[in-house]
Amino acid sequence: MNLLRRTPASEDISPTAHYTGYVWYRHGLSHPALVTPEGRLMYHAARPMNAASRRFGGPTLEGFLLARHHAIDSLLDEAIAVGKVSQVIEIAAGLSPRGWDFTRRYGDRIAYVEADLPHMARRKRARLASAGLQSPRHRVVALDALADDGPLSLAELGRTLDPGAGVAIITEGLLNYFDRPAVLGMWRRFAAALKRFPVGLYLSDLHLGSENHGASMRVFSEMLGRFVRGGIHMHFHTVAEAEEALRRSGFDSARLLTPQPQVSSTGVIDRRGAALVRIVTARTGG
Ligand SMILES: C[S@@+](CC[C@H](N)C(=O)[O-])C[C@H]1O[C@@H](n2cnc3c(N)ncnc32)[C@H](O)[C@@H]1O
């Protein structure tokens, strides 16, 4: 189901990174260096819509954003704690604080690579450098999630990692902007890249058709549509369909989890927002 008009190009999706970057900061998850003027402006522009939705018992963008971010963080924490993963590639990281946060918390125990389109990777590197937040364990590189080969491909980046250590790939806030063939292509590339390592873990958020319909969905797509000059896609109707597609893409196992609603910095718990999103956990190897 395509809720708006067309599949957005990668550059149409980039503005949303500024919005989410500000949300992470606003809720105490990020560093001021990762706030942009665009993000602050978009956040304040969306406030009346979020407030109106909340007043009528509907979901808010922040509700599902916080739920998905915390869920991905905890699953990654767990994989690192049990020693399965010590290398992370966060694709389409945008202005997410995760690379900075995990590197400062885990130090030498992990190597973290943030990968985004060249213009965003440049901007992120400059922002980290200007605030002295760089670390030898944290790189920001240019990558196109749609590239099969060449200098911007995941295949090429994978060759720079330690082949003897487990790897996690993360995408957050990316999949539902692309149509089904593009997502299946990404999943095939991610599974193939992870298979080169003893353990591979893929974590992502995903919105399903069966959980995103009716009034909630209209509010949600209206809010997202303001930021993306194209459509959002529900590629799979049910959990079972999405899990099957992940296995067919090359993962050995796949599960979609339900994230826990989170308390926002203003003390609000948005259960409706959290119920709009699922968390993909797909594995290769050990
Ligand atoms: C919605 S933002 C999500 C940012 C971040 N993951 C977060 O949750 O805050 C989307 C990001 O996807 C990046 N992006 C869009 N198309 C991409 C592609 N083909 N390959 C890699 N990154 C891409 C954009 O540059 C932008 O930083």
The ligand as a Tripos MOL2 file, in Angstrom:
@<TRIPOS>MOLECULE
LIG
   27    29     1     0     0
SMALL
NO_CHARGES

@<TRIPOS>ATOM
      1 C1         14.6280    9.4420    8.4860 C.3       1 LIG1
      2 S1         16.3240    9.7380    8.4990 S.3       1 LIG1
      3 C2         16.7300    8.6230    9.7650 C.3       1 LIG1
      4 C3         17.9400    9.0840   10.4520 C.3       1 LIG1
      5 C4         18.2920    8.2840   11.6950 C.3       1 LIG1
      6 N1         18.4330    6.8820   11.4050 N.3       1 LIG1
      7 C5         17.3060    8.5190   12.7970 C.2       1 LIG1
      8 O1         16.4980    7.6190   13.1000 O.co2     1 LIG1
      9 O2         17.3320    9.5980   13.3760 O.co2     1 LIG1
     10 C6         16.8180    9.0960    7.0520 C.3       1 LIG1
     11 C7         18.3360    9.1070    6.7310 C.3       1 LIG1
     12 O3         18.4570    8.2180    5.6310 O.3       1 LIG1
     13 C8         19.4970    8.6670    4.8180 C.3       1 LIG1
     14 N2         19.3390    8.0020    3.5170 N.ar      1 LIG1
     15 C9         18.3640    8.2070    2.6120 C.ar      1 LIG1
     16 N3         18.5540    7.4030    1.5430 N.ar      1 LIG1
     17 C10        19.6900    6.6770    1.8020 C.ar      1 LIG1
     18 C11        20.4120    5.6930    1.0700 C.ar      1 LIG1
     19 N4         20.0240    5.3040   -0.1510 N.pl3     1 LIG1
     20 N5         21.5240    5.1620    1.6370 N.ar      1 LIG1
     21 C12        21.9460    5.5700    2.8550 C.ar      1 LIG1
     22 N6         21.3090    6.5100    3.5900 N.ar      1 LIG1
     23 C13        20.2030    7.0620    3.0680 C.ar      1 LIG1
     24 C14        19.3160   10.1580    4.7960 C.3       1 LIG1
     25 O4         20.4680   10.8370    4.3380 O.3       1 LIG1
     26 C15        18.9570   10.4170    6.2480 C.3       1 LIG1
     27 O5         20.1090   10.7080    7.0120 O.3       1 LIG1
@<TRIPOS>BOND
     1     1     2 1
     2     2     3 1
     3     2    10 1
     4     3     4 1
     5     4     5 1
     6     5     6 1
     7     5     7 1
     8     7     8 2
     9     7     9 1
    10    10    11 1
    11    11    12 1
    12    11    26 1
    13    12    13 1
    14    13    14 1
    15    13    24 1
    16    14    15 ar
    17    14    23 ar
    18    15    16 ar
    19    16    17 ar
    20    17    18 ar
    21    17    23 ar
    22    18    19 1
    23    18    20 ar
    24    20    21 ar
    25    21    22 ar
    26    22    23 ar
    27    24    25 1
    28    24    26 1
    29    26    27 1
@<TRIPOS>SUBSTRUCTURE
     1 LIG1         1 GROUP 0 **** ****
